[in-house]
Amino acid sequence: MAEKAGAYGTKAGDTDFRKKWDKEEYAERARKKDDEERTRMQENEERMKQGKKPRKAPKEDLPKPTELMKRRETSLELDKNLGKTMVVQNPGARGPGQPGFFCDTCNRNYRDSTGYLDHINSKAHLRKLGQTTRVERSTLAQVRARI
């Protein structure tokens, strides 16, 4: 009886094209992560005995800032709802449809313009945009062109 062959001349049950997971490598990664977490927890216990605050796990999801802080291209329109009254249907909800100021980058809602402006200039918001809190030094020619 003839064997079944696949479209590429290989056996039909051949699965060599699939990625082979190195179980030892991932077990080692998990072990390393557990060890780091265990040492962090031990350090936190010692810090709490000394009366200090515990350290949180490191946040590595934010990108490194790659550029200096840039000038905004558009106005923030902080006075667009000035003097207006809004009826709030669901005060506990969150998101862009709610009253107040919403940051699309960070997915956060702010009740007043002061909190929103503080957030826009905050280190965390600028970090998500990939900017640092340092400002590029202007030259005399740039200042004259701006005036």
PyMOL CGO cylinders between C-alpha atoms (Angstrom):
from pymol import cmd
from pymol.cgo import CYLINDER

trace = [
    CYLINDER, 0.00, 0.00, 0.00, 1.37, 3.45, -0.91, 0.3, 1, 1, 1, 1, 1, 1,
    CYLINDER, 1.37, 3.45, -0.91, 2.03, 6.04, 1.78, 0.3, 1, 1, 1, 1, 1, 1,
    CYLINDER, 2.03, 6.04, 1.78, 0.05, 9.27, 1.74, 0.3, 1, 1, 1, 1, 1, 1,
    CYLINDER, 0.05, 9.27, 1.74, 2.15, 12.20, 0.61, 0.3, 1, 1, 1, 1, 1, 1,
    CYLINDER, 2.15, 12.20, 0.61, 1.56, 15.88, 1.27, 0.3, 1, 1, 1, 1, 1, 1,
    CYLINDER, 1.56, 15.88, 1.27, 1.57, 18.65, -1.28, 0.3, 1, 1, 1, 1, 1, 1,
    CYLINDER, 1.57, 18.65, -1.28, 5.33, 19.18, -0.97, 0.3, 1, 1, 1, 1, 1, 1,
    CYLINDER, 5.33, 19.18, -0.97, 6.34, 15.56, -1.28, 0.3, 1, 1, 1, 1, 1, 1,
    CYLINDER, 6.34, 15.56, -1.28, 6.58, 14.99, 2.47, 0.3, 1, 1, 1, 1, 1, 1,
    CYLINDER, 6.58, 14.99, 2.47, 4.59, 12.64, 4.59, 0.3, 1, 1, 1, 1, 1, 1,
    CYLINDER, 4.59, 12.64, 4.59, 1.12, 13.94, 5.45, 0.3, 1, 1, 1, 1, 1, 1,
    CYLINDER, 1.12, 13.94, 5.45, 1.77, 13.62, 9.18, 0.3, 1, 1, 1, 1, 1, 1,
    CYLINDER, 1.77, 13.62, 9.18, 5.09, 15.46, 9.00, 0.3, 1, 1, 1, 1, 1, 1,
    CYLINDER, 5.09, 15.46, 9.00, 5.07, 18.49, 11.31, 0.3, 1, 1, 1, 1, 1, 1,
    CYLINDER, 5.07, 18.49, 11.31, 8.72, 19.51, 11.13, 0.3, 1, 1, 1, 1, 1, 1,
    CYLINDER, 8.72, 19.51, 11.13, 7.75, 22.94, 9.82, 0.3, 1, 1, 1, 1, 1, 1,
    CYLINDER, 7.75, 22.94, 9.82, 6.26, 23.87, 13.19, 0.3, 1, 1, 1, 1, 1, 1,
    CYLINDER, 6.26, 23.87, 13.19, 8.25, 25.83, 15.73, 0.3, 1, 1, 1, 1, 1, 1,
    CYLINDER, 8.25, 25.83, 15.73, 9.78, 23.63, 18.36, 0.3, 1, 1, 1, 1, 1, 1,
    CYLINDER, 9.78, 23.63, 18.36, 9.56, 25.14, 21.84, 0.3, 1, 1, 1, 1, 1, 1,
    CYLINDER, 9.56, 25.14, 21.84, 12.60, 24.69, 24.00, 0.3, 1, 1, 1, 1, 1, 1,
    CYLINDER, 12.60, 24.69, 24.00, 10.95, 23.68, 27.26, 0.3, 1, 1, 1, 1, 1, 1,
    CYLINDER, 10.95, 23.68, 27.26, 14.19, 23.95, 29.23, 0.3, 1, 1, 1, 1, 1, 1,
    CYLINDER, 14.19, 23.95, 29.23, 14.71, 27.54, 28.08, 0.3, 1, 1, 1, 1, 1, 1,
    CYLINDER, 14.71, 27.54, 28.08, 11.22, 28.60, 29.14, 0.3, 1, 1, 1, 1, 1, 1,
    CYLINDER, 11.22, 28.60, 29.14, 11.50, 26.68, 32.40, 0.3, 1, 1, 1, 1, 1, 1,
    CYLINDER, 11.50, 26.68, 32.40, 14.77, 28.55, 33.07, 0.3, 1, 1, 1, 1, 1, 1,
    CYLINDER, 14.77, 28.55, 33.07, 13.09, 31.89, 32.29, 0.3, 1, 1, 1, 1, 1, 1,
    CYLINDER, 13.09, 31.89, 32.29, 10.23, 31.09, 34.67, 0.3, 1, 1, 1, 1, 1, 1,
    CYLINDER, 10.23, 31.09, 34.67, 12.69, 30.00, 37.36, 0.3, 1, 1, 1, 1, 1, 1,
    CYLINDER, 12.69, 30.00, 37.36, 14.69, 33.22, 36.93, 0.3, 1, 1, 1, 1, 1, 1,
    CYLINDER, 14.69, 33.22, 36.93, 11.53, 35.36, 37.14, 0.3, 1, 1, 1, 1, 1, 1,
    CYLINDER, 11.53, 35.36, 37.14, 10.42, 33.50, 40.28, 0.3, 1, 1, 1, 1, 1, 1,
    CYLINDER, 10.42, 33.50, 40.28, 13.84, 34.02, 41.87, 0.3, 1, 1, 1, 1, 1, 1,
    CYLINDER, 13.84, 34.02, 41.87, 13.73, 37.75, 41.12, 0.3, 1, 1, 1, 1, 1, 1,
    CYLINDER, 13.73, 37.75, 41.12, 10.23, 38.01, 42.57, 0.3, 1, 1, 1, 1, 1, 1,
    CYLINDER, 10.23, 38.01, 42.57, 11.27, 36.05, 45.67, 0.3, 1, 1, 1, 1, 1, 1,
    CYLINDER, 11.27, 36.05, 45.67, 14.30, 38.30, 46.31, 0.3, 1, 1, 1, 1, 1, 1,
    CYLINDER, 14.30, 38.30, 46.31, 12.15, 41.41, 45.77, 0.3, 1, 1, 1, 1, 1, 1,
    CYLINDER, 12.15, 41.41, 45.77, 9.60, 40.11, 48.29, 0.3, 1, 1, 1, 1, 1, 1,
    CYLINDER, 9.60, 40.11, 48.29, 12.38, 39.40, 50.83, 0.3, 1, 1, 1, 1, 1, 1,
    CYLINDER, 12.38, 39.40, 50.83, 13.76, 42.92, 50.34, 0.3, 1, 1, 1, 1, 1, 1,
    CYLINDER, 13.76, 42.92, 50.34, 10.26, 44.33, 50.81, 0.3, 1, 1, 1, 1, 1, 1,
    CYLINDER, 10.26, 44.33, 50.81, 9.82, 42.43, 54.07, 0.3, 1, 1, 1, 1, 1, 1,
    CYLINDER, 9.82, 42.43, 54.07, 13.11, 43.86, 55.33, 0.3, 1, 1, 1, 1, 1, 1,
    CYLINDER, 13.11, 43.86, 55.33, 12.11, 47.36, 54.20, 0.3, 1, 1, 1, 1, 1, 1,
    CYLINDER, 12.11, 47.36, 54.20, 8.76, 47.08, 55.98, 0.3, 1, 1, 1, 1, 1, 1,
    CYLINDER, 8.76, 47.08, 55.98, 10.53, 45.96, 59.19, 0.3, 1, 1, 1, 1, 1, 1,
    CYLINDER, 10.53, 45.96, 59.19, 12.62, 49.12, 58.94, 0.3, 1, 1, 1, 1, 1, 1,
    CYLINDER, 12.62, 49.12, 58.94, 9.45, 51.19, 58.49, 0.3, 1, 1, 1, 1, 1, 1,
    CYLINDER, 9.45, 51.19, 58.49, 10.04, 51.98, 54.80, 0.3, 1, 1, 1, 1, 1, 1,
    CYLINDER, 10.04, 51.98, 54.80, 7.64, 51.55, 51.90, 0.3, 1, 1, 1, 1, 1, 1,
    CYLINDER, 7.64, 51.55, 51.90, 7.95, 48.35, 49.84, 0.3, 1, 1, 1, 1, 1, 1,
    CYLINDER, 7.95, 48.35, 49.84, 9.28, 48.58, 46.31, 0.3, 1, 1, 1, 1, 1, 1,
    CYLINDER, 9.28, 48.58, 46.31, 6.98, 47.80, 43.44, 0.3, 1, 1, 1, 1, 1, 1,
    CYLINDER, 6.98, 47.80, 43.44, 7.79, 45.49, 40.56, 0.3, 1, 1, 1, 1, 1, 1,
    CYLINDER, 7.79, 45.49, 40.56, 9.69, 47.26, 37.77, 0.3, 1, 1, 1, 1, 1, 1,
    CYLINDER, 9.69, 47.26, 37.77, 7.62, 48.54, 34.87, 0.3, 1, 1, 1, 1, 1, 1,
    CYLINDER, 7.62, 48.54, 34.87, 9.38, 47.66, 31.66, 0.3, 1, 1, 1, 1, 1, 1,
    CYLINDER, 9.38, 47.66, 31.66, 6.46, 48.19, 29.30, 0.3, 1, 1, 1, 1, 1, 1,
    CYLINDER, 6.46, 48.19, 29.30, 7.19, 51.88, 28.69, 0.3, 1, 1, 1, 1, 1, 1,
    CYLINDER, 7.19, 51.88, 28.69, 9.54, 52.70, 25.83, 0.3, 1, 1, 1, 1, 1, 1,
    CYLINDER, 9.54, 52.70, 25.83, 12.77, 54.56, 26.45, 0.3, 1, 1, 1, 1, 1, 1,
    CYLINDER, 12.77, 54.56, 26.45, 12.42, 58.25, 25.62, 0.3, 1, 1, 1, 1, 1, 1,
    CYLINDER, 12.42, 58.25, 25.62, 14.02, 58.87, 22.26, 0.3, 1, 1, 1, 1, 1, 1,
    CYLINDER, 14.02, 58.87, 22.26, 13.43, 62.56, 21.66, 0.3, 1, 1, 1, 1, 1, 1,
    CYLINDER, 13.43, 62.56, 21.66, 13.36, 65.81, 23.58, 0.3, 1, 1, 1, 1, 1, 1,
    CYLINDER, 13.36, 65.81, 23.58, 10.09, 67.43, 24.55, 0.3, 1, 1, 1, 1, 1, 1,
    CYLINDER, 10.09, 67.43, 24.55, 8.43, 69.05, 21.55, 0.3, 1, 1, 1, 1, 1, 1,
    CYLINDER, 8.43, 69.05, 21.55, 6.11, 72.03, 21.29, 0.3, 1, 1, 1, 1, 1, 1,
    CYLINDER, 6.11, 72.03, 21.29, 2.43, 71.19, 20.84, 0.3, 1, 1, 1, 1, 1, 1,
    CYLINDER, 2.43, 71.19, 20.84, 1.19, 71.62, 17.29, 0.3, 1, 1, 1, 1, 1, 1,
    CYLINDER, 1.19, 71.62, 17.29, -2.47, 72.17, 18.25, 0.3, 1, 1, 1, 1, 1, 1,
    CYLINDER, -2.47, 72.17, 18.25, -4.23, 74.00, 21.04, 0.3, 1, 1, 1, 1, 1, 1,
    CYLINDER, -4.23, 74.00, 21.04, -5.49, 71.98, 24.00, 0.3, 1, 1, 1, 1, 1, 1,
    CYLINDER, -5.49, 71.98, 24.00, -8.85, 73.81, 23.85, 0.3, 1, 1, 1, 1, 1, 1,
    CYLINDER, -8.85, 73.81, 23.85, -9.13, 73.99, 27.62, 0.3, 1, 1, 1, 1, 1, 1,
    CYLINDER, -9.13, 73.99, 27.62, -11.80, 76.69, 27.42, 0.3, 1, 1, 1, 1, 1, 1,
    CYLINDER, -11.80, 76.69, 27.42, -14.16, 74.94, 24.96, 0.3, 1, 1, 1, 1, 1, 1,
    CYLINDER, -14.16, 74.94, 24.96, -16.69, 74.04, 27.70, 0.3, 1, 1, 1, 1, 1, 1,
    CYLINDER, -16.69, 74.04, 27.70, -16.20, 77.19, 29.75, 0.3, 1, 1, 1, 1, 1, 1,
    CYLINDER, -16.20, 77.19, 29.75, -19.49, 78.41, 31.24, 0.3, 1, 1, 1, 1, 1, 1,
    CYLINDER, -19.49, 78.41, 31.24, -21.48, 75.45, 29.91, 0.3, 1, 1, 1, 1, 1, 1,
    CYLINDER, -21.48, 75.45, 29.91, -23.64, 73.12, 31.96, 0.3, 1, 1, 1, 1, 1, 1,
    CYLINDER, -23.64, 73.12, 31.96, -23.54, 69.40, 31.22, 0.3, 1, 1, 1, 1, 1, 1,
    CYLINDER, -23.54, 69.40, 31.22, -26.02, 66.73, 32.27, 0.3, 1, 1, 1, 1, 1, 1,
    CYLINDER, -26.02, 66.73, 32.27, -24.19, 63.60, 33.40, 0.3, 1, 1, 1, 1, 1, 1,
    CYLINDER, -24.19, 63.60, 33.40, -26.13, 60.37, 32.86, 0.3, 1, 1, 1, 1, 1, 1,
    CYLINDER, -26.13, 60.37, 32.86, -23.69, 57.86, 34.30, 0.3, 1, 1, 1, 1, 1, 1,
    CYLINDER, -23.69, 57.86, 34.30, -21.18, 59.56, 36.62, 0.3, 1, 1, 1, 1, 1, 1,
    CYLINDER, -21.18, 59.56, 36.62, -19.30, 56.32, 37.41, 0.3, 1, 1, 1, 1, 1, 1,
    CYLINDER, -19.30, 56.32, 37.41, -18.42, 55.47, 33.81, 0.3, 1, 1, 1, 1, 1, 1,
    CYLINDER, -18.42, 55.47, 33.81, -15.08, 56.23, 32.21, 0.3, 1, 1, 1, 1, 1, 1,
    CYLINDER, -15.08, 56.23, 32.21, -13.92, 56.93, 28.71, 0.3, 1, 1, 1, 1, 1, 1,
    CYLINDER, -13.92, 56.93, 28.71, -13.94, 59.53, 25.98, 0.3, 1, 1, 1, 1, 1, 1,
    CYLINDER, -13.94, 59.53, 25.98, -17.72, 60.06, 26.07, 0.3, 1, 1, 1, 1, 1, 1,
    CYLINDER, -17.72, 60.06, 26.07, -17.73, 61.29, 29.66, 0.3, 1, 1, 1, 1, 1, 1,
    CYLINDER, -17.73, 61.29, 29.66, -17.62, 64.92, 30.76, 0.3, 1, 1, 1, 1, 1, 1,
    CYLINDER, -17.62, 64.92, 30.76, -14.25, 66.43, 31.48, 0.3, 1, 1, 1, 1, 1, 1,
    CYLINDER, -14.25, 66.43, 31.48, -10.95, 65.99, 29.71, 0.3, 1, 1, 1, 1, 1, 1,
    CYLINDER, -10.95, 65.99, 29.71, -9.84, 62.67, 28.25, 0.3, 1, 1, 1, 1, 1, 1,
    CYLINDER, -9.84, 62.67, 28.25, -6.27, 61.65, 27.37, 0.3, 1, 1, 1, 1, 1, 1,
    CYLINDER, -6.27, 61.65, 27.37, -6.31, 59.24, 24.41, 0.3, 1, 1, 1, 1, 1, 1,
    CYLINDER, -6.31, 59.24, 24.41, -2.68, 58.23, 24.92, 0.3, 1, 1, 1, 1, 1, 1,
    CYLINDER, -2.68, 58.23, 24.92, -3.08, 57.15, 28.54, 0.3, 1, 1, 1, 1, 1, 1,
    CYLINDER, -3.08, 57.15, 28.54, -6.83, 56.34, 28.43, 0.3, 1, 1, 1, 1, 1, 1,
    CYLINDER, -6.83, 56.34, 28.43, -7.54, 58.53, 31.47, 0.3, 1, 1, 1, 1, 1, 1,
    CYLINDER, -7.54, 58.53, 31.47, -10.31, 60.98, 32.24, 0.3, 1, 1, 1, 1, 1, 1,
    CYLINDER, -10.31, 60.98, 32.24, -9.83, 64.25, 34.20, 0.3, 1, 1, 1, 1, 1, 1,
    CYLINDER, -9.83, 64.25, 34.20, -12.55, 66.36, 35.79, 0.3, 1, 1, 1, 1, 1, 1,
    CYLINDER, -12.55, 66.36, 35.79, -10.91, 69.74, 35.42, 0.3, 1, 1, 1, 1, 1, 1,
    CYLINDER, -10.91, 69.74, 35.42, -8.47, 71.50, 33.15, 0.3, 1, 1, 1, 1, 1, 1,
    CYLINDER, -8.47, 71.50, 33.15, -5.83, 71.83, 35.87, 0.3, 1, 1, 1, 1, 1, 1,
    CYLINDER, -5.83, 71.83, 35.87, -5.57, 68.08, 36.41, 0.3, 1, 1, 1, 1, 1, 1,
    CYLINDER, -5.57, 68.08, 36.41, -5.56, 67.48, 32.66, 0.3, 1, 1, 1, 1, 1, 1,
    CYLINDER, -5.56, 67.48, 32.66, -2.84, 70.06, 32.05, 0.3, 1, 1, 1, 1, 1, 1,
    CYLINDER, -2.84, 70.06, 32.05, -0.72, 68.61, 34.86, 0.3, 1, 1, 1, 1, 1, 1,
    CYLINDER, -0.72, 68.61, 34.86, -1.12, 65.18, 33.29, 0.3, 1, 1, 1, 1, 1, 1,
    CYLINDER, -1.12, 65.18, 33.29, -0.23, 66.38, 29.77, 0.3, 1, 1, 1, 1, 1, 1,
    CYLINDER, -0.23, 66.38, 29.77, 3.04, 67.81, 31.15, 0.3, 1, 1, 1, 1, 1, 1,
    CYLINDER, 3.04, 67.81, 31.15, 3.74, 64.83, 33.42, 0.3, 1, 1, 1, 1, 1, 1,
    CYLINDER, 3.74, 64.83, 33.42, 6.69, 62.51, 33.07, 0.3, 1, 1, 1, 1, 1, 1,
    CYLINDER, 6.69, 62.51, 33.07, 4.47, 59.43, 32.65, 0.3, 1, 1, 1, 1, 1, 1,
    CYLINDER, 4.47, 59.43, 32.65, 2.49, 60.94, 29.75, 0.3, 1, 1, 1, 1, 1, 1,
    CYLINDER, 2.49, 60.94, 29.75, 5.61, 62.20, 27.99, 0.3, 1, 1, 1, 1, 1, 1,
    CYLINDER, 5.61, 62.20, 27.99, 7.23, 58.80, 28.47, 0.3, 1, 1, 1, 1, 1, 1,
    CYLINDER, 7.23, 58.80, 28.47, 4.32, 57.12, 26.68, 0.3, 1, 1, 1, 1, 1, 1,
    CYLINDER, 4.32, 57.12, 26.68, 4.82, 59.56, 23.82, 0.3, 1, 1, 1, 1, 1, 1,
    CYLINDER, 4.82, 59.56, 23.82, 8.53, 58.67, 23.73, 0.3, 1, 1, 1, 1, 1, 1,
    CYLINDER, 8.53, 58.67, 23.73, 9.70, 62.10, 24.90, 0.3, 1, 1, 1, 1, 1, 1,
    CYLINDER, 9.70, 62.10, 24.90, 11.88, 63.19, 27.79, 0.3, 1, 1, 1, 1, 1, 1,
    CYLINDER, 11.88, 63.19, 27.79, 11.16, 66.10, 30.11, 0.3, 1, 1, 1, 1, 1, 1,
    CYLINDER, 11.16, 66.10, 30.11, 14.17, 67.95, 28.77, 0.3, 1, 1, 1, 1, 1, 1,
    CYLINDER, 14.17, 67.95, 28.77, 13.58, 70.83, 26.38, 0.3, 1, 1, 1, 1, 1, 1,
    CYLINDER, 13.58, 70.83, 26.38, 15.76, 71.52, 23.36, 0.3, 1, 1, 1, 1, 1, 1,
    CYLINDER, 15.76, 71.52, 23.36, 17.75, 74.69, 23.75, 0.3, 1, 1, 1, 1, 1, 1,
    CYLINDER, 17.75, 74.69, 23.75, 16.64, 77.34, 21.24, 0.3, 1, 1, 1, 1, 1, 1,
    CYLINDER, 16.64, 77.34, 21.24, 19.04, 79.34, 19.14, 0.3, 1, 1, 1, 1, 1, 1,
    CYLINDER, 19.04, 79.34, 19.14, 18.79, 83.07, 18.54, 0.3, 1, 1, 1, 1, 1, 1,
    CYLINDER, 18.79, 83.07, 18.54, 17.66, 82.47, 14.95, 0.3, 1, 1, 1, 1, 1, 1,
    CYLINDER, 17.66, 82.47, 14.95, 14.80, 80.18, 16.13, 0.3, 1, 1, 1, 1, 1, 1,
    CYLINDER, 14.80, 80.18, 16.13, 13.62, 82.80, 18.64, 0.3, 1, 1, 1, 1, 1, 1,
    CYLINDER, 13.62, 82.80, 18.64, 13.69, 85.56, 16.02, 0.3, 1, 1, 1, 1, 1, 1,
    CYLINDER, 13.69, 85.56, 16.02, 11.76, 83.39, 13.56, 0.3, 1, 1, 1, 1, 1, 1,
    CYLINDER, 11.76, 83.39, 13.56, 9.13, 82.66, 16.22, 0.3, 1, 1, 1, 1, 1, 1,
    CYLINDER, 9.13, 82.66, 16.22, 8.67, 86.36, 17.06, 0.3, 1, 1, 1, 1, 1, 1,
]
cmd.load_cgo(trace, "trace")
